[in-house]
Amino acid sequence: MITFEINGKEYQFAFSIKFIRALDKSIVGNVNGVKFGAGVDMNLSKFIVDGDPIALSDILIAANHAAGGNLTTGMLDDFFDDEKTDIDAIANEVTEALKEGKFTKNKVAKVVAQQAVAQTA
């Protein structure tokens, strides 16, 4: 679990099974009428490969809600937009937490490996 201070208040972020469920609900795929959660794969790839700040936001919202928090997208947008916010430091801390997370480390390793193969092709 990691913590960030946003607007003077501490918020916790958990990369737990609740996080996986919450993030997968954000993007739902459909193949031949079978629905499946795709939020984890899509957001991890967009965040790790592209450095996408919206994916980072979605990851943090899901992780905060998994930790029992009530952080909103608007609150996080204001935090990201604040000139004092070091978005690179936040992205690095989130990346490390995802690399070490019980439920995320294998998915992150897969994304990183796929990116390495794509760069050599």
C-alpha positions as CSV (number, residue, x, y, z in Angstrom):
1,M,0.0,0.0,0.0
2,I,1.2,3.5,-0.8
3,T,0.1,6.9,0.4
4,F,0.0,10.3,-1.2
5,E,-1.0,13.7,0.3
6,I,-3.7,15.3,-1.8
7,N,-5.0,18.7,-0.9
8,G,-3.7,18.4,2.6
9,K,-5.2,14.9,3.2
10,E,-3.5,11.5,3.2
11,Y,-5.0,9.0,0.8
12,Q,-4.1,5.3,0.7
13,F,-3.8,3.2,-2.4
14,A,-4.0,-0.6,-2.3
15,F,-3.1,-2.8,-5.2
16,S,-5.2,-5.7,-3.9
17,I,-7.7,-8.1,-5.5
18,K,-10.3,-5.3,-4.9
19,F,-8.1,-3.1,-7.0
20,I,-8.1,-5.7,-9.8
21,R,-11.9,-6.0,-9.7
22,A,-12.4,-2.2,-9.6
23,L,-10.0,-1.5,-12.5
24,D,-11.4,-4.4,-14.6
25,K,-14.9,-2.9,-14.3
26,S,-13.7,0.3,-15.9
27,I,-13.2,-1.3,-19.3
28,V,-15.4,-4.3,-20.4
29,G,-14.7,-6.3,-23.5
30,N,-17.1,-8.5,-25.4
31,V,-16.1,-11.4,-27.6
32,N,-19.0,-13.4,-29.1
33,G,-21.3,-12.2,-26.4
34,V,-19.0,-13.1,-23.6
35,K,-18.1,-10.1,-21.4
36,F,-14.8,-9.8,-19.6
37,G,-13.0,-7.1,-17.7
38,A,-10.1,-5.6,-19.6
39,G,-9.3,-2.5,-17.4
40,V,-6.2,-4.0,-15.8
41,D,-4.5,-5.0,-19.0
42,M,-5.5,-1.9,-20.9
43,N,-4.5,0.6,-18.1
44,L,-1.3,-1.1,-17.2
45,S,-0.2,-1.2,-20.8
46,K,-1.2,2.5,-21.4
47,F,0.5,3.6,-18.2
48,I,3.7,1.5,-18.3
49,V,4.3,1.6,-22.1
50,D,3.0,5.1,-22.9
51,G,3.2,6.9,-19.6
52,D,-0.5,7.9,-20.1
53,P,-1.6,10.2,-17.2
54,I,-5.3,9.2,-17.7
55,A,-4.3,5.5,-17.1
56,L,-2.3,6.6,-14.0
57,S,-5.4,8.4,-12.8
58,D,-7.6,5.4,-13.4
59,I,-5.1,3.2,-11.6
60,L,-5.0,5.5,-8.6
61,I,-8.8,5.9,-8.4
62,A,-9.2,2.1,-8.4
63,A,-6.4,1.6,-5.9
64,N,-7.8,4.3,-3.6
65,H,-11.3,2.8,-3.7
66,A,-9.8,-0.7,-3.0
67,A,-8.3,0.9,0.1
68,G,-11.7,2.1,1.2
69,G,-11.1,5.7,0.0
70,N,-13.4,8.1,-1.7
71,L,-11.0,10.0,-4.0
72,T,-12.7,11.4,-7.0
73,T,-11.4,12.0,-10.5
74,G,-11.8,15.7,-10.1
75,M,-9.8,15.7,-6.9
76,L,-7.0,13.8,-8.6
77,D,-7.1,16.0,-11.7
78,D,-6.6,19.1,-9.5
79,F,-3.7,17.3,-7.7
80,F,-2.1,16.4,-11.0
81,D,-2.6,19.9,-12.4
82,D,-1.0,21.5,-9.3
83,E,2.5,22.9,-10.3
84,K,3.9,21.6,-7.0
85,T,2.9,18.0,-7.9
86,D,5.8,15.9,-9.1
87,I,4.0,13.6,-11.5
88,D,7.1,11.7,-12.4
89,A,7.8,10.8,-8.8
90,I,4.2,9.7,-8.4
91,A,4.4,7.6,-11.6
92,N,7.7,6.0,-10.4
93,E,6.2,5.1,-7.0
94,V,3.1,3.6,-8.6
95,T,5.2,1.7,-11.1
96,E,7.3,0.2,-8.2
97,A,4.2,-0.7,-6.2
98,L,2.7,-2.4,-9.3
99,K,5.9,-4.3,-10.0
100,E,5.9,-5.6,-6.4
101,G,2.2,-6.2,-5.9
102,K,1.0,-9.7,-5.3
103,F,-1.8,-9.4,-7.9
104,T,0.0,-7.1,-10.4
105,K,3.7,-8.1,-10.6
106,N,3.1,-10.9,-13.2
107,K,0.9,-8.6,-15.4
108,V,3.5,-5.8,-15.2
109,A,6.3,-8.2,-16.0
110,K,4.3,-9.4,-19.1
111,V,3.8,-5.8,-20.3
112,V,7.5,-4.9,-19.8
113,A,8.5,-8.1,-21.7
114,Q,6.1,-7.4,-24.5
115,Q,7.4,-3.9,-24.8
116,A,11.0,-5.1,-24.9
117,V,10.2,-7.5,-27.8
118,A,8.3,-4.7,-29.7
119,Q,11.3,-2.4,-29.4
120,T,13.7,-5.0,-30.9
121,A,11.4,-5.8,-33.8
